[in-house]
Amino acid sequence: MKRVLVVALVLVVALGGYWFLGHRQSDASTTQYLTSAVQQGDVTSTIAATGTIGAAATYAMAFGTTTVTTSTSTSSSGNGSTGSNASSGSSSNTVTAVYVSTGQHVRRGQVLARESTAGSSAAITSAQAQLTTALAQVTSAQAQLTSTRAKIASQTSPSTAVASAQAQLQVDRAQLAVDTTALGQAQKKLAADQAAKAPAATIQADRLAVAQAQAKVAHDDAAIAQDQQAVAQASDTSATDAANAASLAQAEASLTQAQNQVTTARANLATARSAAAASTITAPVSGYVTAVDLTVGQAPPSANAVTLRSDALTVTADVAEQDVANLRLGQTAQVTVTALGTTVPAKVTALPTAANSGSSSGAVTFPLSLTLSSTPKGTLPGMSASISIATAKATNVLYVPTTAIQGTAGSTTVQLMVNGSPVSTPVNIGLSTNSATEIISGLSVGQVVVTGVVNPTASTTTGVGGVGGLTGGGGRFGGGFGGGRPGG
């Protein structure tokens, strides 16, 4: 009985082994294909990058000034809603209330702090006094200028002065002629009386008459010399013109200086009034308070009294140098916050202008800025993120997995399944990425193409391969048929 059982068991084992070997040999003779249907949809070429989340804008506020720092620029401004007391740090104003603390979320327009205006009121009084003084100086300078111009206008004209001097010269010359004739007559009479041996008294009278005539002639000569000098001076106006110009320039300069003092005084008064009117710091945007440097009862600082970062966040990403040429402003992206595992849309808002300085890996990267469309709850500046930037997109097209594409650029094919067997079929391709390739012509929706094979001898699965050396619209592929994974 035992022998019958042993024989039966051996027979069952032998028959089982024969069936197994025969079935395995049958499977080995049949190639198994990995396939995919031709689909219709969008093909998108992307750039992958990593980056860090940061605030879109940071506001450093004081009573009167707000400095805004964004991802691309820094600017300062005086804002009526946040005060105008640019010099509050040195005034006698004091902080009367602080309504926020570090880490608190605030809304746009919310009052963050207040200050007293006692110091500003004193500044207004001082500025008003300075303006009154400056206006009085302008009035005085204008009067001086008017007087100078009137004095110059009243001066005798050069032609009139020359004519007057010449007329006086002619009068004095005529008088000289008369006095010279009289002198000659007196001398002749003296000579005649002396020859006639006139009495001594007569001779003495004649001599006195000659002396008097000579004195008149000498006086006439001196007057003529003075007249000639006066004519010369009246003819040369350069000295008078220079003196007039100097007087006028000095009067005009005094008026300009006084007017400038009025301008300065008015500006100081406007600043003081603005400071008195604006006694609050107000949130310019909704965001989170990151620092508060205010103490009730003490003078506020002139800057950085309250620091606020906006709700809006940006991402600064590092992209490889070979991807920079494909970047454009406004390109869409998907940003995944690593710590949260949340993905949100974003847009490219600032392009690279220079490479990052230094890298421990030696790779050259360029900084890129993106703005998030929304802020996932729990996202904070400094968190890391992974970014996928769409650089090209073919919308509503036919596509297949890139592993289905064979051939070289300009001569591409796929293995189309026909009646259970692959048939090499030419195709015209468009945008090509690592995962999908656009089919322009050669296939239709629903057709099945080969994407890989199961190697029966090694019991492994391999892909069909890629287009050797072909780059299509940003996608890159591996070698020929059987290569499996796309390259690059």
C-alpha positions as MATLAB code, in Angstrom:
seq = 'MKRVLVVALVLVVALGGYWFLGHRQSDASTTQYLTSAVQQGDVTSTIAATGTIGAAATYAMAFGTTTVTTSTSTSSSGNGSTGSNASSGSSSNTVTAVYVSTGQHVRRGQVLARESTAGSSAAITSAQAQLTTALAQVTSAQAQLTSTRAKIASQTSPSTAVASAQAQLQVDRAQLAVDTTALGQAQKKLAADQAAKAPAATIQADRLAVAQAQAKVAHDDAAIAQDQQAVAQASDTSATDAANAASLAQAEASLTQAQNQVTTARANLATARSAAAASTITAPVSGYVTAVDLTVGQAPPSANAVTLRSDALTVTADVAEQDVANLRLGQTAQVTVTALGTTVPAKVTALPTAANSGSSSGAVTFPLSLTLSSTPKGTLPGMSASISIATAKATNVLYVPTTAIQGTAGSTTVQLMVNGSPVSTPVNIGLSTNSATEIISGLSVGQVVVTGVVNPTASTTTGVGGVGGLTGGGGRFGGGFGGGRPGG';
ca = [
       0.000    0.000    0.000;
       2.846    2.395    0.905;
       4.585    1.559   -2.362;
       1.447    2.449   -4.343;
       1.224    5.826   -2.597;
       4.878    6.644   -3.274;
       4.521    5.778   -6.961;
       1.376    7.892   -7.187;
       3.131   10.842   -5.530;
       6.114   10.634   -7.853;
       3.763   10.538  -10.821;
       1.904   13.674   -9.638;
       5.155   15.570   -9.110;
       6.432   14.571  -12.534;
       3.229   15.596  -14.265;
       3.221   18.945  -12.359;
       6.806   19.698  -13.357;
       6.071   18.887  -16.981;
       3.081   21.242  -16.983;
       5.061   24.059  -15.290;
       8.000   23.806  -17.686;
       5.738   23.651  -20.682;
       3.716   26.656  -19.520;
       6.868   28.688  -18.762;
       8.328   27.913  -22.182;
       5.040   29.038  -23.733;
       5.154   32.376  -21.810;
       8.784   32.899  -22.778;
       7.892   32.743  -26.412;
       5.367   35.678  -26.083;
       6.585   39.347  -25.725;
       4.574   41.427  -23.310;
       4.167   45.149  -24.196;
       3.503   48.146  -21.991;
       1.037   50.397  -23.763;
      -0.783   53.713  -23.475;
      -3.707   55.198  -25.352;
      -3.374   58.402  -27.376;
      -5.018   61.153  -25.319;
      -6.206   64.716  -25.891;
      -5.359   67.500  -23.450;
      -2.590   69.933  -22.535;
       1.172   69.402  -22.748;
       3.206   71.733  -20.534;
       6.979   72.206  -20.457;
       8.230   73.204  -17.005;
      11.343   74.325  -15.141;
      11.903   72.856  -11.695;
      13.522   74.965   -8.982;
      13.763   75.349   -5.228;
      13.336   78.553   -3.301;
      12.463   80.389   -0.117;
       9.248   82.173    0.816;
       9.463   85.818    1.884;
       7.248   88.852    2.410;
       6.214   90.717   -0.731;
       6.764   94.019    1.113;
       8.023   95.163    4.508;
       7.004   98.529    5.989;
       9.182  100.367    8.527;
       6.905  103.058    9.964;
       7.305  106.067   12.233;
       5.228  109.176   12.927;
       5.641  110.798    9.532;
       7.669  108.377    7.445;
       7.184  104.956    5.917;
       9.997  103.020    4.270;
       8.764  100.220    2.000;
      11.079   97.359    1.096;
       9.916   94.966   -1.618;
      11.585   91.986   -3.256;
      12.962   94.310   -5.965;
      13.183   97.844   -4.523;
      13.179  100.134   -1.497;
      11.375  103.470   -1.253;
      10.568  106.029    1.414;
       7.598  108.325    1.700;
       5.742  110.611    4.056;
       2.153  109.486    4.376;
      -0.629  111.591    5.829;
      -2.333  108.489    7.169;
       0.790  107.486    9.058;
       1.784  110.924   10.272;
       4.187  113.553    8.983;
       6.410  114.241   11.962;
       9.732  113.345   10.388;
      11.633  114.827   13.331;
       9.506  113.365   16.118;
      12.542  111.651   17.609;
      13.964  115.063   18.592;
      10.679  116.806   19.506;
       8.884  116.956   22.837;
       6.048  114.734   21.537;
       5.465  111.561   23.521;
       3.764  108.251   22.755;
       0.282  108.169   24.266;
      -0.915  104.714   23.115;
       0.394  101.526   21.477;
      -2.311   99.161   20.206;
      -0.292   96.268   18.737;
       2.417   93.802   19.664;
       4.889   91.685   17.726;
       3.256   88.820   15.821;
      -0.197   90.393   15.757;
      -2.169   90.430   12.506;
      -3.579   93.836   11.539;
      -5.884   95.114    8.833;
      -5.201   97.889    6.363;
      -6.102  101.269    7.898;
      -5.938   99.969   11.472;
      -4.412  102.455   13.968;
      -1.264  100.997   15.483;
      -0.076  103.826   17.783;
      -0.724  107.441   18.776;
       1.413  110.326   20.035;
       0.779  113.718   21.683;
       1.206  116.912   19.670;
       2.580  119.305   22.320;
       5.988  119.495   20.649;
       4.400  120.001   17.252;
       2.340  122.933   18.549;
       5.490  124.661   19.783;
       7.100  124.013   16.418;
       4.139  125.693   14.692;
       4.492  128.832   16.839;
       8.221  129.023   16.106;
       7.710  128.490   12.375;
       5.027  131.185   12.218;
       7.370  133.693   13.894;
      10.121  132.833   11.419;
       7.726  133.376    8.525;
       6.627  136.802    9.855;
      10.260  137.913   10.135;
      11.075  136.645    6.670;
       8.098  138.494    5.132;
       9.219  141.756    6.783;
      12.695  141.292    5.323;
      11.164  140.847    1.882;
       9.240  144.135    2.245;
      12.404  145.982    3.274;
      14.438  144.487    0.420;
      11.758  145.393   -2.119;
      11.757  149.036   -0.872;
      15.544  149.220   -1.158;
      15.442  147.892   -4.713;
      12.757  150.413   -5.686;
      14.838  153.283   -4.242;
      17.958  152.176   -6.086;
      16.142  151.960   -9.389;
      14.605  155.464   -8.851;
      18.023  156.965   -8.058;
      19.514  155.519  -11.236;
      16.548  156.720  -13.298;
      16.897  160.280  -11.932;
      20.514  160.633  -12.993;
      21.223  163.157  -15.847;
      21.626  161.455  -19.175;
      25.207  161.350  -20.572;
      24.295  163.407  -23.668;
      22.718  166.170  -21.552;
      25.723  166.286  -19.247;
      28.139  166.544  -22.205;
      26.096  169.328  -23.822;
      25.945  171.267  -20.544;
      29.701  170.958  -20.014;
      30.449  172.036  -23.573;
      28.104  175.060  -23.228;
      29.876  176.147  -20.064;
      33.219  175.746  -21.853;
      32.052  178.069  -24.625;
      30.906  180.689  -22.087;
      34.228  180.624  -20.283;
      36.144  180.860  -23.558;
      34.083  183.907  -24.573;
      34.778  185.518  -21.193;
      38.491  184.806  -21.669;
      38.384  186.641  -24.974;
      36.727  189.667  -23.348;
      39.150  189.693  -20.422;
      42.162  189.247  -22.738;
      41.073  192.303  -24.775;
      40.607  194.305  -21.592;
      44.103  193.279  -20.434;
      45.587  194.445  -23.703;
      43.887  197.798  -23.448;
      45.071  198.275  -19.858;
      48.640  197.436  -20.839;
      48.512  199.903  -23.774;
      47.192  202.697  -21.526;
      49.946  202.008  -18.958;
      52.558  202.154  -21.672;
      51.108  205.415  -23.096;
      50.922  207.112  -19.678;
      54.467  206.070  -18.903;
      55.689  207.520  -22.219;
      53.826  210.785  -21.574;
      55.303  210.972  -18.085;
      51.873  211.074  -16.557;
      51.569  211.771  -12.866;
      52.582  208.951  -10.507;
      49.041  208.513   -9.307;
      47.868  207.856  -12.863;
      50.669  205.383  -13.475;
      49.770  203.592  -10.237;
      46.097  203.363  -11.278;
      47.106  201.988  -14.691;
      49.265  199.317  -13.088;
      46.390  198.286  -10.786;
      44.073  198.019  -13.793;
      46.617  195.764  -15.605;
      46.964  193.523  -12.544;
      43.204  193.175  -12.221;
      42.874  192.314  -15.935;
      45.632  189.674  -15.639;
      43.823  188.088  -12.675;
      40.616  187.812  -14.687;
      42.458  186.148  -17.581;
      44.083  183.627  -15.173;
      40.691  182.891  -13.660;
      39.231  182.330  -17.130;
      42.065  179.882  -18.007;
      41.382  177.861  -14.845;
      37.626  177.749  -15.581;
      38.251  176.575  -19.141;
      40.487  173.744  -17.838;
      37.741  172.639  -15.461;
      35.181  172.825  -18.280;
      37.332  170.622  -20.505;
      37.659  168.051  -17.685;
      33.892  168.099  -17.153;
      33.306  167.456  -20.878;
      35.672  164.482  -20.748;
      34.000  163.034  -17.666;
      30.533  163.473  -19.115;
      31.631  161.690  -22.292;
      33.002  158.631  -20.348;
      30.050  156.845  -18.562;
      31.821  153.562  -17.676;
      32.413  154.464  -14.035;
      28.825  155.608  -13.537;
      27.440  152.538  -15.259;
      29.571  150.228  -13.098;
      28.489  151.950   -9.908;
      24.841  151.778  -10.913;
      25.096  148.068  -11.832;
      26.749  147.234   -8.510;
      24.085  149.046   -6.514;
      21.280  147.361   -8.469;
      22.823  143.862   -8.142;
      23.215  144.246   -4.400;
      19.595  145.323   -3.978;
      18.317  142.424   -6.116;
      20.463  139.883   -4.226;
      19.070  141.110   -0.929;
      15.532  140.649   -2.223;
      16.248  137.112   -3.502;
      17.771  136.104   -0.178;
      14.753  137.428    1.680;
      12.363  135.568   -0.651;
      14.294  132.310   -0.110;
      13.957  132.749    3.621;
      10.202  133.095    3.173;
      10.097  129.838    1.158;
      12.037  128.002    3.868;
       9.876  129.425    6.624;
       6.684  128.391    4.828;
       8.023  124.836    4.328;
       8.918  124.599    8.017;
       5.459  125.822    8.944;
       3.793  123.258    6.644;
       5.909  120.475    8.167;
       5.030  121.554   11.682;
       1.314  121.764   10.880;
       1.380  118.354    9.196;
       3.125  116.870   12.205;
       0.511  118.310   14.525;
      -2.351  117.063   12.356;
      -0.980  113.491   12.001;
      -0.504  111.880   15.374;
      -1.091  108.227   14.472;
       0.685  105.338   12.797;
      -1.740  103.435   10.576;
      -1.239  100.104    8.808;
      -0.780  100.759    5.048;
      -1.643   97.119    4.210;
      -2.953   94.070    5.961;
      -0.189   91.974    7.454;
       1.730   90.911   10.530;
       3.552   93.184   12.986;
       7.175   92.046   13.151;
       8.594   94.660   15.546;
       7.364   97.411   17.916;
       9.777  100.035   19.268;
       7.413  102.363   21.150;
       6.929  102.999   24.852;
       4.009  104.974   26.222;
       5.178  108.212   27.855;
       8.470  108.358   25.945;
       9.471  110.184   22.766;
       8.993  108.046   19.651;
      11.973  107.127   17.422;
      12.358  108.918   14.095;
      12.316  105.590   12.224;
      11.289  101.946   12.620;
       8.772  102.586   15.366;
       6.583   99.766   14.028;
       7.617   97.213   11.390;
       4.976   95.349    9.380;
       5.225   92.659    6.737;
       2.434   92.296    4.195;
       0.081   89.336    3.971;
       1.165   88.906    0.371;
       4.123   86.555    0.015;
       6.725   86.020   -2.676;
       9.111   83.213   -3.492;
      12.749   83.693   -4.409;
      13.848   80.687   -6.435;
      17.220   79.582   -7.783;
      17.070   78.398  -11.405;
      19.810   76.695  -13.423;
      21.644   78.842  -15.953;
      20.428   76.744  -18.911;
      16.823   77.575  -17.964;
      17.206   81.380  -17.760;
      16.641   81.926  -21.501;
      13.187   80.296  -21.223;
      11.950   82.606  -18.440;
       9.411   85.380  -19.083;
       7.527   87.820  -16.873;
       4.017   86.609  -16.120;
       4.741   82.894  -16.590;
       2.578   80.705  -14.388;
       4.022   78.383  -11.789;
       3.024   75.940   -9.088;
       4.660   76.459   -5.697;
       4.629   73.705   -3.083;
       5.329   74.790    0.490;
       7.538   71.963    1.707;
       6.606   72.139    5.378;
       2.862   72.174    4.660;
       2.717   69.991    1.564;
       0.368   72.574    0.041;
       0.572   73.718   -3.589;
      -0.618   77.163   -4.755;
      -0.429   78.991   -8.105;
       2.107   81.793   -8.617;
       3.431   84.095  -11.328;
       6.924   85.198  -12.299;
       7.221   88.871  -11.256;
      10.973   89.602  -11.491;
      13.549   88.110  -13.855;
      17.223   87.451  -13.020;
      19.765   90.181  -13.715;
      22.907   88.441  -12.456;
      23.999   85.071  -11.145;
      23.951   84.215   -7.453;
      27.298   84.849   -5.789;
      29.075   81.601   -5.050;
      27.707   78.086   -4.535;
      29.034   75.227   -2.455;
      28.083   72.798   -5.233;
      29.809   74.840   -7.928;
      26.615   75.059  -10.015;
      25.708   78.457  -11.462;
      22.189   79.552  -10.497;
      20.148   82.727  -10.981;
      17.599   84.301   -8.584;
      13.972   84.527   -9.717;
      11.009   86.147   -7.937;
       7.452   84.818   -7.996;
       4.305   86.114   -6.308;
       1.839   83.692   -4.735;
      -1.805   84.067   -5.768;
      -2.916   83.179   -2.237;
      -1.300   82.443    1.108;
      -1.883   78.967    2.559;
      -2.631   78.997    6.276;
       0.531   78.504    8.304;
       2.902   79.784    5.622;
       5.704   81.926    7.043;
       8.636   83.815    5.494;
      11.731   81.670    5.446;
       9.932   78.422    4.624;
      11.356   76.419    1.747;
       9.398   75.672   -1.406;
       9.650   73.671   -4.599;
       8.619   75.427   -7.798;
       7.451   74.233  -11.190;
       7.399   77.038  -13.783;
       5.465   76.560  -17.027;
       7.638   77.792  -19.924;
       5.612   76.436  -22.870;
       2.160   74.940  -23.296;
       0.270   73.199  -26.093;
      -3.463   73.343  -25.307;
      -6.053   70.717  -26.270;
      -3.722   68.603  -28.415;
      -3.126   64.899  -28.945;
      -0.269   63.487  -26.888;
       1.431   60.262  -25.886;
       4.000   59.384  -23.227;
       7.434   60.545  -24.368;
       8.759   56.997  -23.900;
       6.636   55.987  -26.905;
       8.604   58.229  -29.313;
      11.389   56.705  -31.442;
      13.712   57.997  -34.140;
      15.568   61.240  -34.648;
      14.512   64.835  -35.114;
      12.507   65.148  -38.323;
      11.956   61.402  -38.560;
      10.011   60.184  -35.564;
       7.844   57.069  -35.179;
       5.790   55.177  -32.617;
       4.962   51.509  -32.292;
       1.205   51.421  -32.902;
      -0.632   48.309  -31.665;
      -2.586   46.802  -34.578;
      -4.410   43.538  -33.947;
      -2.228   42.858  -30.926;
       1.086   43.501  -32.712;
       3.240   46.669  -32.825;
       3.501   48.435  -36.187;
       6.057   51.236  -36.741;
       4.065   54.357  -37.607;
       5.525   57.788  -38.626;
       4.327   60.744  -36.532;
       4.850   64.491  -36.590;
       5.519   65.809  -33.078;
       5.350   69.253  -31.466;
       6.034   70.281  -27.873;
       7.931   67.566  -26.079;
       8.637   67.217  -22.347;
      10.127   64.509  -20.168;
       6.697   62.983  -19.623;
       4.518   63.756  -22.670;
       4.932   64.647  -26.353;
       2.443   66.478  -28.559;
       1.323   64.563  -31.668;
       0.617   66.910  -34.556;
      -0.258   64.192  -37.083;
      -0.094   60.433  -37.534;
      -2.335   59.258  -34.689;
      -5.873   59.705  -33.424;
      -7.447   59.683  -29.979;
      -7.839   56.211  -28.466;
      -5.191   54.455  -30.540;
      -2.771   52.421  -28.470;
       1.003   52.852  -28.660;
       3.838   50.900  -27.093;
       5.642   52.643  -24.229;
       7.803   49.700  -23.087;
       8.259   45.930  -23.041;
       8.571   43.219  -20.372;
      11.886   41.444  -20.973;
      10.891   37.717  -20.783;
      14.424   36.481  -20.158;
      15.350   38.901  -17.388;
      11.818   39.248  -16.004;
      12.215   43.051  -16.053;
      10.201   45.858  -17.607;
      11.857   48.284  -20.036;
      10.553   51.271  -21.908;
      10.303   51.646  -25.634;
      12.930   54.396  -25.554;
      13.116   57.952  -26.772;
      14.070   60.035  -29.735;
      17.840   59.868  -29.769;
      19.370   63.306  -29.399;
      16.047   65.119  -30.003;
      15.002   68.130  -27.964;
      11.425   69.225  -28.529;
      10.118   72.432  -26.971;
      12.009   72.020  -23.758;
      11.680   68.228  -23.323;
      14.685   65.900  -23.713;
      14.741   62.194  -24.478;
      17.060   59.226  -24.093;
      18.456   56.815  -26.666;
      16.804   54.471  -29.141;
      14.237   51.693  -28.864;
      14.376   49.842  -25.572;
      16.112   52.616  -23.663;
      13.214   52.921  -21.219;
      13.557   56.248  -19.353;
      13.739   59.652  -21.046;
      17.110   61.322  -20.805;
      18.007   64.727  -19.377;
];
